[in-house]
């Protein structure tokens, strides 16, 4: 009897597994043929010189030439494109994470006009990374357009104030750097704010009530409840922000990869450098993930 | 005496709360200004006669309004056909994405099978690896599309090169339909993730009662699970629509000549005007047309957002994205 039941259970499990595979089968086919195969092909392409002809692609093996040609051609390439591509956007990430958590907490409070404020803060989700933002970067924030209004965003104004306040040069530099990027940072935090807001609403109100009865201050509540409870979201936000930063169309490295392909038609070079760049970016993401995930606290409420 | 102390503390509490709400107002107002600033600028410049662009006495509100910028932007962008192409592409892709991603998410959320965890890691991999890295091989794949290897087998059987049996899909919308249908389109991984979280949070009893009513897995999914995922479906639709609407790099590669959506037309129009993207010549006429073009481009999405804004936020909140 027991044997029979066990057998039956096994059958049901197998059936469940089969149904599961059936549900994901379309994606699995797509993943293998439209993602994994191109990914493997790009590894192959990286070592080839390619030309598109009417009959098909013509390949010639060139070794690691595709990876190093640009560094040989242009000795300033690393400093002008690779380093800013990796660093400028990464530095932004922690600021973006902190700012979006802060905004999410503010937007989660009850006040008049909250709906309007939320609608405004999610606007970047609708327009972000699109062509309009790129055009705005090209035109709108142009210095030749500098009116009294854009002056607010230009760092000179803030730098003057800081210099007059007698702060050391390093602090001035940090502040001007952030203020230069404030437009970009807020515009890239739309999704992050959304993620945080949904996470904040998942924290049971009873925990705050209990803490309040125990006499905890708002500051303690934040660190002991909000910060701990929200940590899984912080991990997601961190990784998302990093990915977004690395693949941003305004990222000099991504720009270069596309120009190499679209304007100069260098297929092999653009693939090789893209691959190398993504590997480095991937490593940075993995490191950030590993460090952050140590401090993540999961509540098993299922 | 005790009462008095309590009273004092309460007053202090009230005061800090008032101060905080004032600070909050300025904070939200200031940050909203940063977000709205470029949009207001678009709005202001789109209707400004080009003569007033360099007039220092005009900052925000034009002295007179004109529709010339909008008119020339619309003709530059071929607005009618552009908007049609965009709508077909965005709605089609969003629908396909909902179909596949919901199904895949459900499979990952509700069934136990051995490769579930490793396969789900691969879903996350598709989010992390940007399309940029594989878009060149994908281009080649669509240029000589081999129907998932069928052409290659035919080629091997008949002894001819497989390209004889391959089809050129570049410049057809299939370059977008195929990947989105197979769940590897623009940010499909994110949507699979969203759907998985949503289905995971639904109570187990739903399926059990459907089973008792005699539903098989597919019927349970369609009749019981999908109606419960309405808000996530809506959220995914909006996100997908918007992301496809804004997309122009993949579009430029896969649809270089035909079916150009609005984003690409706007990009090409501005490039055409400037002559070269790298050279920026700030002639007011170009700026006027660019601003008007940007306005006409975001107007449809903005309209949808204003209408759907409420569900949009609620949908994301109730889908309960958990890490």
Interface residues (C-beta under 8 A of the other chain):
Chain A: X13 X16 X17 X19 X20 X21 X22 X23 X24 X26 X27 X28 X29 X30 X31 X33 X34 X35 X37 X38 X39 X41 X42 X45 X52 X55 X56 X57 X103 X106 X109 X111 X115 X117 X118 X119 X120 X121 X122 X123 X124 X125 X126 X127 X128 X129 X130 X131 X132 X133 X135 X136 X138 X139 X140 X142 X144 X145 X147 X148 X149 X153 X182 X183 X186 X187 X194 X195 X197 X198 X199 X201 X202 X231 X232 X233 X234 X235 X236 X239 X243 X246 X247 X249 X254 X257 X258 X261 X262 X267 X270 X271 X274 X275 X278 X282 X285 X296 X298 X302
Chain B: X21 X24 X27 X28 X31 X32 X34 X35 X36 X37 X38 X39 X41 X42 X59 X60 X100 X101 X103 X104 X106 X107 X108 X110 X111 X112 X113 X114 X116 X119 X122 X123 X126 X127 X128 X129 X130 X131 X132 X133 X134 X136 X137 X138 X140 X141 X143 X144 X148 X149 X161 X163 X178 X179 X181 X182 X183 X184 X188 X192 X200 X217 X221 X239 X242 X245 X246 X247 X248 X249 X252 X253 X263 X266 X267 X270 X280 X282 X287 X290 X291 X294 X297 X298 X301 X302 X305 X306 X309 X310 X312 X313 X316 X317 X319 X320 X321 X322 X323
